[in-house]
Amino acid sequence: MSEEEQEIPIVRDKRRIDPMTGAVRDSAGPSWGRPGPSSARRPDGSTAGGVETAPVDERVAALEATVAERTADLQRLQAEFTNYRRRVERDREVVRERAVANLLVGLLPVLDDIGRARSHGELEGGFKAVADSLEATVAKLGLQPFGEAGEPFDPTVHEALVHMLSSEVDGPTVTEVYQPGYKLGEQIIRPARVLVADAEEPTAETVSERDTEVIDDIEKS
């Protein structure tokens, strides 16, 4: 048998997906290496079998848009969670401060008794050790006493129980502290209860004496 008479073997590709185009073939696919009707690509990007295949650039752009959208959603969720965590921590701190303030308010009468005992010289022995320990503990919690005689009267931190006039002051001044005030940080737990002295209004006699003194000073000079 001559070479012309020998049969040329035909290899048929049975795969459903064309490896070159990615298109789905008909049940009777074309032979291997021979593009069939389903794999023939037209100039507009579609195949002869009617199955359209999007260009690679379009599919990549679509995937990039999806990734960008999912990334934006993730960033938004992360920002919301961060804000929620900060709000929870802030609320927890407020609750803690209120609890400490309520505890310290209940201890103020005890601190007042300790202060009165100290002023009368009755703070001795074991009672003194307990009092010192209690005052050190509330100081660690942030409780600070305030209010001293001689400081200017401030209605935001002082409560005037008694008001009087005095020639020894030039303006409203705390002359005696009946009960010290306490604050926790910047929060006023209790105002200081004090006696306030204000300057006397000058009388005609006082003005005359003052004018005489001024004239004498001028004549001497």
PyMOL commands that place a pseudoatom at each C-alpha (Angstrom):
pseudoatom trace, name=CA, resn=MET, resi=1, chain=A, elem=C, hetatm=0, pos=[0.000, 0.000, 0.000]
pseudoatom trace, name=CA, resn=SER, resi=2, chain=A, elem=C, hetatm=0, pos=[1.479, 3.377, -1.032]
pseudoatom trace, name=CA, resn=GLU, resi=3, chain=A, elem=C, hetatm=0, pos=[1.752, 6.402, 1.213]
pseudoatom trace, name=CA, resn=GLU, resi=4, chain=A, elem=C, hetatm=0, pos=[-1.130, 8.115, -0.694]
pseudoatom trace, name=CA, resn=GLU, resi=5, chain=A, elem=C, hetatm=0, pos=[-3.374, 5.128, 0.006]
pseudoatom trace, name=CA, resn=GLN, resi=6, chain=A, elem=C, hetatm=0, pos=[-2.646, 5.151, 3.792]
pseudoatom trace, name=CA, resn=GLU, resi=7, chain=A, elem=C, hetatm=0, pos=[-5.495, 6.686, 5.866]
pseudoatom trace, name=CA, resn=ILE, resi=8, chain=A, elem=C, hetatm=0, pos=[-4.663, 9.832, 7.783]
pseudoatom trace, name=CA, resn=PRO, resi=9, chain=A, elem=C, hetatm=0, pos=[-5.820, 9.439, 11.416]
pseudoatom trace, name=CA, resn=ILE, resi=10, chain=A, elem=C, hetatm=0, pos=[-8.311, 12.050, 12.612]
pseudoatom trace, name=CA, resn=VAL, resi=11, chain=A, elem=C, hetatm=0, pos=[-8.146, 13.147, 16.241]
pseudoatom trace, name=CA, resn=ARG, resi=12, chain=A, elem=C, hetatm=0, pos=[-11.329, 14.669, 17.633]
pseudoatom trace, name=CA, resn=ASP, resi=13, chain=A, elem=C, hetatm=0, pos=[-11.394, 16.945, 20.703]
pseudoatom trace, name=CA, resn=LYS, resi=14, chain=A, elem=C, hetatm=0, pos=[-14.309, 15.868, 22.920]
pseudoatom trace, name=CA, resn=ARG, resi=15, chain=A, elem=C, hetatm=0, pos=[-13.875, 18.652, 25.492]
pseudoatom trace, name=CA, resn=ARG, resi=16, chain=A, elem=C, hetatm=0, pos=[-16.985, 20.736, 26.150]
pseudoatom trace, name=CA, resn=ILE, resi=17, chain=A, elem=C, hetatm=0, pos=[-14.977, 23.946, 26.706]
pseudoatom trace, name=CA, resn=ASP, resi=18, chain=A, elem=C, hetatm=0, pos=[-12.802, 25.250, 23.930]
pseudoatom trace, name=CA, resn=PRO, resi=19, chain=A, elem=C, hetatm=0, pos=[-9.318, 25.723, 25.509]
pseudoatom trace, name=CA, resn=MET, resi=20, chain=A, elem=C, hetatm=0, pos=[-8.506, 28.556, 23.109]
pseudoatom trace, name=CA, resn=THR, resi=21, chain=A, elem=C, hetatm=0, pos=[-11.648, 30.719, 23.495]
pseudoatom trace, name=CA, resn=GLY, resi=22, chain=A, elem=C, hetatm=0, pos=[-13.307, 29.446, 26.652]
pseudoatom trace, name=CA, resn=ALA, resi=23, chain=A, elem=C, hetatm=0, pos=[-16.622, 29.064, 24.798]
pseudoatom trace, name=CA, resn=VAL, resi=24, chain=A, elem=C, hetatm=0, pos=[-18.990, 26.117, 25.254]
pseudoatom trace, name=CA, resn=ARG, resi=25, chain=A, elem=C, hetatm=0, pos=[-18.955, 23.784, 22.269]
pseudoatom trace, name=CA, resn=ASP, resi=26, chain=A, elem=C, hetatm=0, pos=[-21.798, 21.868, 20.677]
pseudoatom trace, name=CA, resn=SER, resi=27, chain=A, elem=C, hetatm=0, pos=[-22.209, 18.198, 21.531]
pseudoatom trace, name=CA, resn=ALA, resi=28, chain=A, elem=C, hetatm=0, pos=[-20.407, 17.269, 18.337]
pseudoatom trace, name=CA, resn=GLY, resi=29, chain=A, elem=C, hetatm=0, pos=[-17.192, 19.242, 18.762]
pseudoatom trace, name=CA, resn=PRO, resi=30, chain=A, elem=C, hetatm=0, pos=[-14.757, 19.920, 15.933]
pseudoatom trace, name=CA, resn=SER, resi=31, chain=A, elem=C, hetatm=0, pos=[-11.702, 17.838, 15.399]
pseudoatom trace, name=CA, resn=TRP, resi=32, chain=A, elem=C, hetatm=0, pos=[-8.522, 18.743, 17.276]
pseudoatom trace, name=CA, resn=GLY, resi=33, chain=A, elem=C, hetatm=0, pos=[-6.688, 21.675, 15.774]
pseudoatom trace, name=CA, resn=ARG, resi=34, chain=A, elem=C, hetatm=0, pos=[-9.616, 22.532, 13.461]
pseudoatom trace, name=CA, resn=PRO, resi=35, chain=A, elem=C, hetatm=0, pos=[-11.772, 25.399, 14.710]
pseudoatom trace, name=CA, resn=GLY, resi=36, chain=A, elem=C, hetatm=0, pos=[-15.446, 24.530, 14.472]
pseudoatom trace, name=CA, resn=PRO, resi=37, chain=A, elem=C, hetatm=0, pos=[-18.396, 26.796, 14.096]
pseudoatom trace, name=CA, resn=SER, resi=38, chain=A, elem=C, hetatm=0, pos=[-18.681, 27.361, 17.855]
pseudoatom trace, name=CA, resn=SER, resi=39, chain=A, elem=C, hetatm=0, pos=[-15.069, 28.537, 18.212]
pseudoatom trace, name=CA, resn=ALA, resi=40, chain=A, elem=C, hetatm=0, pos=[-14.850, 30.795, 15.204]
pseudoatom trace, name=CA, resn=ARG, resi=41, chain=A, elem=C, hetatm=0, pos=[-14.589, 34.363, 16.512]
pseudoatom trace, name=CA, resn=ARG, resi=42, chain=A, elem=C, hetatm=0, pos=[-16.156, 37.238, 14.702]
pseudoatom trace, name=CA, resn=PRO, resi=43, chain=A, elem=C, hetatm=0, pos=[-14.728, 40.755, 14.595]
pseudoatom trace, name=CA, resn=ASP, resi=44, chain=A, elem=C, hetatm=0, pos=[-17.358, 41.983, 17.157]
pseudoatom trace, name=CA, resn=GLY, resi=45, chain=A, elem=C, hetatm=0, pos=[-16.104, 39.461, 19.789]
pseudoatom trace, name=CA, resn=SER, resi=46, chain=A, elem=C, hetatm=0, pos=[-18.886, 36.859, 19.402]
pseudoatom trace, name=CA, resn=THR, resi=47, chain=A, elem=C, hetatm=0, pos=[-18.480, 33.302, 18.120]
pseudoatom trace, name=CA, resn=ALA, resi=48, chain=A, elem=C, hetatm=0, pos=[-20.018, 31.750, 15.049]
pseudoatom trace, name=CA, resn=GLY, resi=49, chain=A, elem=C, hetatm=0, pos=[-22.160, 29.509, 17.274]
pseudoatom trace, name=CA, resn=GLY, resi=50, chain=A, elem=C, hetatm=0, pos=[-23.870, 32.530, 18.795]
pseudoatom trace, name=CA, resn=VAL, resi=51, chain=A, elem=C, hetatm=0, pos=[-22.092, 32.410, 22.210]
pseudoatom trace, name=CA, resn=GLU, resi=52, chain=A, elem=C, hetatm=0, pos=[-20.682, 35.833, 23.123]
pseudoatom trace, name=CA, resn=THR, resi=53, chain=A, elem=C, hetatm=0, pos=[-17.440, 36.037, 25.084]
pseudoatom trace, name=CA, resn=ALA, resi=54, chain=A, elem=C, hetatm=0, pos=[-16.526, 39.276, 26.830]
pseudoatom trace, name=CA, resn=PRO, resi=55, chain=A, elem=C, hetatm=0, pos=[-13.020, 40.603, 26.193]
pseudoatom trace, name=CA, resn=VAL, resi=56, chain=A, elem=C, hetatm=0, pos=[-10.473, 39.909, 28.904]
pseudoatom trace, name=CA, resn=ASP, resi=57, chain=A, elem=C, hetatm=0, pos=[-10.059, 43.608, 29.721]
pseudoatom trace, name=CA, resn=GLU, resi=58, chain=A, elem=C, hetatm=0, pos=[-13.785, 43.982, 30.441]
pseudoatom trace, name=CA, resn=ARG, resi=59, chain=A, elem=C, hetatm=0, pos=[-13.831, 40.987, 32.764]
pseudoatom trace, name=CA, resn=VAL, resi=60, chain=A, elem=C, hetatm=0, pos=[-10.759, 42.268, 34.624]
pseudoatom trace, name=CA, resn=ALA, resi=61, chain=A, elem=C, hetatm=0, pos=[-12.370, 45.707, 35.002]
pseudoatom trace, name=CA, resn=ALA, resi=62, chain=A, elem=C, hetatm=0, pos=[-15.537, 44.117, 36.379]
pseudoatom trace, name=CA, resn=LEU, resi=63, chain=A, elem=C, hetatm=0, pos=[-13.532, 42.113, 38.911]
pseudoatom trace, name=CA, resn=GLU, resi=64, chain=A, elem=C, hetatm=0, pos=[-11.578, 45.212, 39.979]
pseudoatom trace, name=CA, resn=ALA, resi=65, chain=A, elem=C, hetatm=0, pos=[-14.830, 47.130, 40.492]
pseudoatom trace, name=CA, resn=THR, resi=66, chain=A, elem=C, hetatm=0, pos=[-16.204, 44.319, 42.655]
pseudoatom trace, name=CA, resn=VAL, resi=67, chain=A, elem=C, hetatm=0, pos=[-13.019, 44.195, 44.736]
pseudoatom trace, name=CA, resn=ALA, resi=68, chain=A, elem=C, hetatm=0, pos=[-13.100, 47.977, 45.218]
pseudoatom trace, name=CA, resn=GLU, resi=69, chain=A, elem=C, hetatm=0, pos=[-16.736, 47.840, 46.349]
pseudoatom trace, name=CA, resn=ARG, resi=70, chain=A, elem=C, hetatm=0, pos=[-16.060, 45.032, 48.834]
pseudoatom trace, name=CA, resn=THR, resi=71, chain=A, elem=C, hetatm=0, pos=[-12.996, 46.896, 50.158]
pseudoatom trace, name=CA, resn=ALA, resi=72, chain=A, elem=C, hetatm=0, pos=[-15.055, 50.057, 50.722]
pseudoatom trace, name=CA, resn=ASP, resi=73, chain=A, elem=C, hetatm=0, pos=[-17.691, 48.027, 52.597]
pseudoatom trace, name=CA, resn=LEU, resi=74, chain=A, elem=C, hetatm=0, pos=[-14.999, 46.479, 54.785]
pseudoatom trace, name=CA, resn=GLN, resi=75, chain=A, elem=C, hetatm=0, pos=[-13.444, 49.865, 55.577]
pseudoatom trace, name=CA, resn=ARG, resi=76, chain=A, elem=C, hetatm=0, pos=[-16.855, 51.300, 56.489]
pseudoatom trace, name=CA, resn=LEU, resi=77, chain=A, elem=C, hetatm=0, pos=[-17.592, 48.386, 58.824]
pseudoatom trace, name=CA, resn=GLN, resi=78, chain=A, elem=C, hetatm=0, pos=[-14.169, 48.740, 60.438]
pseudoatom trace, name=CA, resn=ALA, resi=79, chain=A, elem=C, hetatm=0, pos=[-14.740, 52.477, 61.056]
pseudoatom trace, name=CA, resn=GLU, resi=80, chain=A, elem=C, hetatm=0, pos=[-18.186, 51.793, 62.570]
pseudoatom trace, name=CA, resn=PHE, resi=81, chain=A, elem=C, hetatm=0, pos=[-16.719, 49.158, 64.885]
pseudoatom trace, name=CA, resn=THR, resi=82, chain=A, elem=C, hetatm=0, pos=[-13.922, 51.507, 65.981]
pseudoatom trace, name=CA, resn=ASN, resi=83, chain=A, elem=C, hetatm=0, pos=[-16.442, 54.248, 66.818]
pseudoatom trace, name=CA, resn=TYR, resi=84, chain=A, elem=C, hetatm=0, pos=[-18.616, 51.748, 68.697]
pseudoatom trace, name=CA, resn=ARG, resi=85, chain=A, elem=C, hetatm=0, pos=[-15.654, 50.537, 70.766]
pseudoatom trace, name=CA, resn=ARG, resi=86, chain=A, elem=C, hetatm=0, pos=[-14.667, 54.111, 71.673]
pseudoatom trace, name=CA, resn=ARG, resi=87, chain=A, elem=C, hetatm=0, pos=[-18.240, 54.919, 72.683]
pseudoatom trace, name=CA, resn=VAL, resi=88, chain=A, elem=C, hetatm=0, pos=[-18.422, 51.819, 74.892]
pseudoatom trace, name=CA, resn=GLU, resi=89, chain=A, elem=C, hetatm=0, pos=[-15.113, 52.669, 76.583]
pseudoatom trace, name=CA, resn=ARG, resi=90, chain=A, elem=C, hetatm=0, pos=[-16.257, 56.264, 77.176]
pseudoatom trace, name=CA, resn=ASP, resi=91, chain=A, elem=C, hetatm=0, pos=[-19.567, 55.113, 78.673]
pseudoatom trace, name=CA, resn=ARG, resi=92, chain=A, elem=C, hetatm=0, pos=[-17.748, 52.598, 80.873]
pseudoatom trace, name=CA, resn=GLU, resi=93, chain=A, elem=C, hetatm=0, pos=[-15.478, 55.360, 82.213]
pseudoatom trace, name=CA, resn=VAL, resi=94, chain=A, elem=C, hetatm=0, pos=[-18.482, 57.598, 82.958]
pseudoatom trace, name=CA, resn=VAL, resi=95, chain=A, elem=C, hetatm=0, pos=[-20.191, 54.780, 84.874]
pseudoatom trace, name=CA, resn=ARG, resi=96, chain=A, elem=C, hetatm=0, pos=[-17.008, 54.172, 86.883]
pseudoatom trace, name=CA, resn=GLU, resi=97, chain=A, elem=C, hetatm=0, pos=[-16.662, 57.859, 87.784]
pseudoatom trace, name=CA, resn=ARG, resi=98, chain=A, elem=C, hetatm=0, pos=[-20.303, 58.027, 88.900]
pseudoatom trace, name=CA, resn=ALA, resi=99, chain=A, elem=C, hetatm=0, pos=[-19.884, 54.939, 91.075]
pseudoatom trace, name=CA, resn=VAL, resi=100, chain=A, elem=C, hetatm=0, pos=[-16.761, 56.378, 92.731]
pseudoatom trace, name=CA, resn=ALA, resi=101, chain=A, elem=C, hetatm=0, pos=[-18.488, 59.741, 93.255]
pseudoatom trace, name=CA, resn=ASN, resi=102, chain=A, elem=C, hetatm=0, pos=[-21.500, 58.077, 94.927]
pseudoatom trace, name=CA, resn=LEU, resi=103, chain=A, elem=C, hetatm=0, pos=[-19.183, 56.118, 97.223]
pseudoatom trace, name=CA, resn=LEU, resi=104, chain=A, elem=C, hetatm=0, pos=[-17.232, 59.231, 98.223]
pseudoatom trace, name=CA, resn=VAL, resi=105, chain=A, elem=C, hetatm=0, pos=[-20.398, 61.243, 98.880]
pseudoatom trace, name=CA, resn=GLY, resi=106, chain=A, elem=C, hetatm=0, pos=[-21.403, 58.593, 101.416]
pseudoatom trace, name=CA, resn=LEU, resi=107, chain=A, elem=C, hetatm=0, pos=[-18.030, 58.980, 103.166]
pseudoatom trace, name=CA, resn=LEU, resi=108, chain=A, elem=C, hetatm=0, pos=[-18.155, 62.793, 103.499]
pseudoatom trace, name=CA, resn=PRO, resi=109, chain=A, elem=C, hetatm=0, pos=[-19.922, 62.761, 106.923]
pseudoatom trace, name=CA, resn=VAL, resi=110, chain=A, elem=C, hetatm=0, pos=[-17.190, 60.446, 108.226]
pseudoatom trace, name=CA, resn=LEU, resi=111, chain=A, elem=C, hetatm=0, pos=[-14.496, 62.780, 106.917]
pseudoatom trace, name=CA, resn=ASP, resi=112, chain=A, elem=C, hetatm=0, pos=[-16.277, 65.722, 108.570]
pseudoatom trace, name=CA, resn=ASP, resi=113, chain=A, elem=C, hetatm=0, pos=[-16.233, 63.903, 111.928]
pseudoatom trace, name=CA, resn=ILE, resi=114, chain=A, elem=C, hetatm=0, pos=[-12.525, 63.187, 111.483]
pseudoatom trace, name=CA, resn=GLY, resi=115, chain=A, elem=C, hetatm=0, pos=[-11.869, 66.855, 110.740]
pseudoatom trace, name=CA, resn=ARG, resi=116, chain=A, elem=C, hetatm=0, pos=[-13.771, 68.028, 113.831]
pseudoatom trace, name=CA, resn=ALA, resi=117, chain=A, elem=C, hetatm=0, pos=[-11.965, 65.487, 116.013]
pseudoatom trace, name=CA, resn=ARG, resi=118, chain=A, elem=C, hetatm=0, pos=[-8.615, 66.675, 114.666]
pseudoatom trace, name=CA, resn=SER, resi=119, chain=A, elem=C, hetatm=0, pos=[-9.454, 70.341, 115.297]
pseudoatom trace, name=CA, resn=HIS, resi=120, chain=A, elem=C, hetatm=0, pos=[-10.374, 69.531, 118.942]
pseudoatom trace, name=CA, resn=GLY, resi=121, chain=A, elem=C, hetatm=0, pos=[-7.260, 67.429, 119.521]
pseudoatom trace, name=CA, resn=GLU, resi=122, chain=A, elem=C, hetatm=0, pos=[-9.228, 64.208, 119.910]
pseudoatom trace, name=CA, resn=LEU, resi=123, chain=A, elem=C, hetatm=0, pos=[-7.581, 62.337, 117.027]
pseudoatom trace, name=CA, resn=GLU, resi=124, chain=A, elem=C, hetatm=0, pos=[-5.227, 60.025, 118.895]
pseudoatom trace, name=CA, resn=GLY, resi=125, chain=A, elem=C, hetatm=0, pos=[-4.163, 56.390, 119.123]
pseudoatom trace, name=CA, resn=GLY, resi=126, chain=A, elem=C, hetatm=0, pos=[-5.784, 53.761, 116.936]
pseudoatom trace, name=CA, resn=PHE, resi=127, chain=A, elem=C, hetatm=0, pos=[-8.521, 56.146, 115.815]
pseudoatom trace, name=CA, resn=LYS, resi=128, chain=A, elem=C, hetatm=0, pos=[-5.859, 58.409, 114.308]
pseudoatom trace, name=CA, resn=ALA, resi=129, chain=A, elem=C, hetatm=0, pos=[-4.323, 55.510, 112.375]
pseudoatom trace, name=CA, resn=VAL, resi=130, chain=A, elem=C, hetatm=0, pos=[-7.730, 54.535, 110.958]
pseudoatom trace, name=CA, resn=ALA, resi=131, chain=A, elem=C, hetatm=0, pos=[-8.513, 58.154, 110.059]
pseudoatom trace, name=CA, resn=ASP, resi=132, chain=A, elem=C, hetatm=0, pos=[-5.171, 58.627, 108.311]
pseudoatom trace, name=CA, resn=SER, resi=133, chain=A, elem=C, hetatm=0, pos=[-5.692, 55.390, 106.340]
pseudoatom trace, name=CA, resn=LEU, resi=134, chain=A, elem=C, hetatm=0, pos=[-9.182, 56.449, 105.260]
pseudoatom trace, name=CA, resn=GLU, resi=135, chain=A, elem=C, hetatm=0, pos=[-8.012, 59.894, 104.145]
pseudoatom trace, name=CA, resn=ALA, resi=136, chain=A, elem=C, hetatm=0, pos=[-5.139, 58.342, 102.170]
pseudoatom trace, name=CA, resn=THR, resi=137, chain=A, elem=C, hetatm=0, pos=[-7.556, 55.927, 100.461]
pseudoatom trace, name=CA, resn=VAL, resi=138, chain=A, elem=C, hetatm=0, pos=[-10.015, 58.601, 99.333]
pseudoatom trace, name=CA, resn=ALA, resi=139, chain=A, elem=C, hetatm=0, pos=[-7.096, 60.728, 98.139]
pseudoatom trace, name=CA, resn=LYS, resi=140, chain=A, elem=C, hetatm=0, pos=[-5.967, 57.856, 95.901]
pseudoatom trace, name=CA, resn=LEU, resi=141, chain=A, elem=C, hetatm=0, pos=[-9.483, 57.748, 94.441]
pseudoatom trace, name=CA, resn=GLY, resi=142, chain=A, elem=C, hetatm=0, pos=[-9.056, 61.411, 93.467]
pseudoatom trace, name=CA, resn=LEU, resi=143, chain=A, elem=C, hetatm=0, pos=[-10.998, 63.167, 96.256]
pseudoatom trace, name=CA, resn=GLN, resi=144, chain=A, elem=C, hetatm=0, pos=[-9.487, 66.574, 97.064]
pseudoatom trace, name=CA, resn=PRO, resi=145, chain=A, elem=C, hetatm=0, pos=[-10.586, 68.935, 99.874]
pseudoatom trace, name=CA, resn=PHE, resi=146, chain=A, elem=C, hetatm=0, pos=[-10.673, 72.693, 99.296]
pseudoatom trace, name=CA, resn=GLY, resi=147, chain=A, elem=C, hetatm=0, pos=[-11.705, 75.876, 101.089]
pseudoatom trace, name=CA, resn=GLU, resi=148, chain=A, elem=C, hetatm=0, pos=[-9.454, 77.969, 103.335]
pseudoatom trace, name=CA, resn=ALA, resi=149, chain=A, elem=C, hetatm=0, pos=[-9.887, 81.194, 105.262]
pseudoatom trace, name=CA, resn=GLY, resi=150, chain=A, elem=C, hetatm=0, pos=[-8.509, 84.229, 103.471]
pseudoatom trace, name=CA, resn=GLU, resi=151, chain=A, elem=C, hetatm=0, pos=[-9.206, 83.123, 99.895]
pseudoatom trace, name=CA, resn=PRO, resi=152, chain=A, elem=C, hetatm=0, pos=[-11.541, 85.157, 97.637]
pseudoatom trace, name=CA, resn=PHE, resi=153, chain=A, elem=C, hetatm=0, pos=[-15.177, 84.095, 97.706]
pseudoatom trace, name=CA, resn=ASP, resi=154, chain=A, elem=C, hetatm=0, pos=[-16.187, 82.128, 94.598]
pseudoatom trace, name=CA, resn=PRO, resi=155, chain=A, elem=C, hetatm=0, pos=[-19.908, 81.267, 94.357]
pseudoatom trace, name=CA, resn=THR, resi=156, chain=A, elem=C, hetatm=0, pos=[-19.142, 78.358, 92.016]
pseudoatom trace, name=CA, resn=VAL, resi=157, chain=A, elem=C, hetatm=0, pos=[-17.214, 76.494, 94.734]
pseudoatom trace, name=CA, resn=HIS, resi=158, chain=A, elem=C, hetatm=0, pos=[-18.300, 78.224, 97.967]
pseudoatom trace, name=CA, resn=GLU, resi=159, chain=A, elem=C, hetatm=0, pos=[-21.650, 78.240, 99.726]
pseudoatom trace, name=CA, resn=ALA, resi=160, chain=A, elem=C, hetatm=0, pos=[-22.021, 81.331, 101.935]
pseudoatom trace, name=CA, resn=LEU, resi=161, chain=A, elem=C, hetatm=0, pos=[-23.863, 80.420, 105.140]
pseudoatom trace, name=CA, resn=VAL, resi=162, chain=A, elem=C, hetatm=0, pos=[-23.139, 83.766, 106.808]
pseudoatom trace, name=CA, resn=HIS, resi=163, chain=A, elem=C, hetatm=0, pos=[-22.452, 87.153, 105.224]
pseudoatom trace, name=CA, resn=MET, resi=164, chain=A, elem=C, hetatm=0, pos=[-21.039, 90.148, 107.099]
pseudoatom trace, name=CA, resn=LEU, resi=165, chain=A, elem=C, hetatm=0, pos=[-19.271, 93.470, 106.493]
pseudoatom trace, name=CA, resn=SER, resi=166, chain=A, elem=C, hetatm=0, pos=[-15.700, 94.098, 107.562]
pseudoatom trace, name=CA, resn=SER, resi=167, chain=A, elem=C, hetatm=0, pos=[-13.214, 96.914, 107.263]
pseudoatom trace, name=CA, resn=GLU, resi=168, chain=A, elem=C, hetatm=0, pos=[-10.368, 94.437, 107.047]
pseudoatom trace, name=CA, resn=VAL, resi=169, chain=A, elem=C, hetatm=0, pos=[-11.193, 93.181, 103.535]
pseudoatom trace, name=CA, resn=ASP, resi=170, chain=A, elem=C, hetatm=0, pos=[-11.387, 94.886, 100.148]
pseudoatom trace, name=CA, resn=GLY, resi=171, chain=A, elem=C, hetatm=0, pos=[-13.922, 92.497, 98.612]
pseudoatom trace, name=CA, resn=PRO, resi=172, chain=A, elem=C, hetatm=0, pos=[-15.873, 89.291, 99.265]
pseudoatom trace, name=CA, resn=THR, resi=173, chain=A, elem=C, hetatm=0, pos=[-13.472, 87.081, 101.230]
pseudoatom trace, name=CA, resn=VAL, resi=174, chain=A, elem=C, hetatm=0, pos=[-13.787, 83.770, 103.030]
pseudoatom trace, name=CA, resn=THR, resi=175, chain=A, elem=C, hetatm=0, pos=[-13.028, 84.456, 106.680]
pseudoatom trace, name=CA, resn=GLU, resi=176, chain=A, elem=C, hetatm=0, pos=[-14.081, 81.136, 108.198]
pseudoatom trace, name=CA, resn=VAL, resi=177, chain=A, elem=C, hetatm=0, pos=[-14.727, 77.633, 106.839]
pseudoatom trace, name=CA, resn=TYR, resi=178, chain=A, elem=C, hetatm=0, pos=[-17.558, 75.789, 108.547]
pseudoatom trace, name=CA, resn=GLN, resi=179, chain=A, elem=C, hetatm=0, pos=[-17.328, 72.710, 106.326]
pseudoatom trace, name=CA, resn=PRO, resi=180, chain=A, elem=C, hetatm=0, pos=[-14.607, 71.999, 103.732]
pseudoatom trace, name=CA, resn=GLY, resi=181, chain=A, elem=C, hetatm=0, pos=[-15.565, 71.363, 100.148]
pseudoatom trace, name=CA, resn=TYR, resi=182, chain=A, elem=C, hetatm=0, pos=[-14.555, 68.328, 98.105]
pseudoatom trace, name=CA, resn=LYS, resi=183, chain=A, elem=C, hetatm=0, pos=[-14.017, 67.753, 94.411]
pseudoatom trace, name=CA, resn=LEU, resi=184, chain=A, elem=C, hetatm=0, pos=[-13.298, 64.695, 92.290]
pseudoatom trace, name=CA, resn=GLY, resi=185, chain=A, elem=C, hetatm=0, pos=[-11.133, 65.755, 89.387]
pseudoatom trace, name=CA, resn=GLU, resi=186, chain=A, elem=C, hetatm=0, pos=[-12.971, 68.801, 87.983]
pseudoatom trace, name=CA, resn=GLN, resi=187, chain=A, elem=C, hetatm=0, pos=[-16.339, 67.740, 89.436]
pseudoatom trace, name=CA, resn=ILE, resi=188, chain=A, elem=C, hetatm=0, pos=[-17.501, 69.517, 92.598]
pseudoatom trace, name=CA, resn=ILE, resi=189, chain=A, elem=C, hetatm=0, pos=[-18.769, 66.840, 94.999]
pseudoatom trace, name=CA, resn=ARG, resi=190, chain=A, elem=C, hetatm=0, pos=[-19.708, 69.370, 97.695]
pseudoatom trace, name=CA, resn=PRO, resi=191, chain=A, elem=C, hetatm=0, pos=[-19.124, 73.155, 97.892]
pseudoatom trace, name=CA, resn=ALA, resi=192, chain=A, elem=C, hetatm=0, pos=[-17.264, 74.591, 100.848]
pseudoatom trace, name=CA, resn=ARG, resi=193, chain=A, elem=C, hetatm=0, pos=[-19.643, 76.108, 103.406]
pseudoatom trace, name=CA, resn=VAL, resi=194, chain=A, elem=C, hetatm=0, pos=[-18.129, 79.346, 104.633]
pseudoatom trace, name=CA, resn=LEU, resi=195, chain=A, elem=C, hetatm=0, pos=[-18.545, 82.704, 106.321]
pseudoatom trace, name=CA, resn=VAL, resi=196, chain=A, elem=C, hetatm=0, pos=[-18.048, 85.572, 103.881]
pseudoatom trace, name=CA, resn=ALA, resi=197, chain=A, elem=C, hetatm=0, pos=[-16.959, 89.095, 104.768]
pseudoatom trace, name=CA, resn=ASP, resi=198, chain=A, elem=C, hetatm=0, pos=[-17.423, 91.989, 102.381]
pseudoatom trace, name=CA, resn=ALA, resi=199, chain=A, elem=C, hetatm=0, pos=[-15.912, 95.476, 102.458]
pseudoatom trace, name=CA, resn=GLU, resi=200, chain=A, elem=C, hetatm=0, pos=[-17.876, 98.119, 104.332]
pseudoatom trace, name=CA, resn=GLU, resi=201, chain=A, elem=C, hetatm=0, pos=[-19.330, 100.966, 102.299]
pseudoatom trace, name=CA, resn=PRO, resi=202, chain=A, elem=C, hetatm=0, pos=[-17.443, 104.215, 103.084]
pseudoatom trace, name=CA, resn=THR, resi=203, chain=A, elem=C, hetatm=0, pos=[-19.434, 106.704, 105.222]
pseudoatom trace, name=CA, resn=ALA, resi=204, chain=A, elem=C, hetatm=0, pos=[-19.215, 110.518, 105.061]
pseudoatom trace, name=CA, resn=GLU, resi=205, chain=A, elem=C, hetatm=0, pos=[-17.040, 110.587, 108.176]
pseudoatom trace, name=CA, resn=THR, resi=206, chain=A, elem=C, hetatm=0, pos=[-14.684, 107.996, 106.699]
pseudoatom trace, name=CA, resn=VAL, resi=207, chain=A, elem=C, hetatm=0, pos=[-14.390, 109.965, 103.456]
pseudoatom trace, name=CA, resn=SER, resi=208, chain=A, elem=C, hetatm=0, pos=[-13.670, 113.198, 105.360]
pseudoatom trace, name=CA, resn=GLU, resi=209, chain=A, elem=C, hetatm=0, pos=[-10.925, 111.565, 107.407]
pseudoatom trace, name=CA, resn=ARG, resi=210, chain=A, elem=C, hetatm=0, pos=[-9.417, 110.087, 104.251]
pseudoatom trace, name=CA, resn=ASP, resi=211, chain=A, elem=C, hetatm=0, pos=[-9.428, 113.490, 102.506]
pseudoatom trace, name=CA, resn=THR, resi=212, chain=A, elem=C, hetatm=0, pos=[-7.732, 115.106, 105.531]
pseudoatom trace, name=CA, resn=GLU, resi=213, chain=A, elem=C, hetatm=0, pos=[-4.988, 112.504, 105.465]
pseudoatom trace, name=CA, resn=VAL, resi=214, chain=A, elem=C, hetatm=0, pos=[-4.423, 113.127, 101.742]
pseudoatom trace, name=CA, resn=ILE, resi=215, chain=A, elem=C, hetatm=0, pos=[-4.176, 116.919, 102.306]
pseudoatom trace, name=CA, resn=ASP, resi=216, chain=A, elem=C, hetatm=0, pos=[-1.715, 116.437, 105.164]
pseudoatom trace, name=CA, resn=ASP, resi=217, chain=A, elem=C, hetatm=0, pos=[0.454, 114.228, 102.967]
pseudoatom trace, name=CA, resn=ILE, resi=218, chain=A, elem=C, hetatm=0, pos=[0.479, 116.895, 100.231]
pseudoatom trace, name=CA, resn=GLU, resi=219, chain=A, elem=C, hetatm=0, pos=[1.444, 119.678, 102.667]
pseudoatom trace, name=CA, resn=LYS, resi=220, chain=A, elem=C, hetatm=0, pos=[4.252, 117.589, 104.111]
pseudoatom trace, name=CA, resn=SER, resi=221, chain=A, elem=C, hetatm=0, pos=[5.662, 116.933, 100.690]
for i in range(1, 221): cmd.bond("trace and resi %d" % i, "trace and resi %d" % (i + 1))
show_as sticks, trace
zoom trace
